[in-house]
Amino acid sequence: MQRKAYSTGIFFMAPITIIIFVFMVYPILQSVFYSLTDWTGIGGYHFVGFSNYKDIFSDEGFTDALKRTLFIGVLTAVLANFFVFFLPYCSINR
């Protein structure tokens, strides 16, 4: 009986596992691989290691944009949580 339940579970889990791998895991791994090369989208590629990351993090425009993005993200999260908790508290304690 336990073997039947196990095989039924595998039967139902296999399709979503395959879908997640094909549409999420494989593209992420492929993106990481291509980020370590000098591939332009056409033709061959050469492995360059972390030089792409070194170049982008040494670019002043990128670091400025990253700082602004992080600031806006943190500010949005803080304000959203403030209003989510403060407004119901005010409406309950009128």
Secondary structure, DSSP 8 states (H G I E B T S, - for coil): -HHHHHHHHHHHHHHHHHHHIIIIIHHHHHHHHHHTB---SSS---B-TTHHHHHHHH-HHHHHHHHHHHHHHHHHHHHHHHHHHHHHHHHHT-
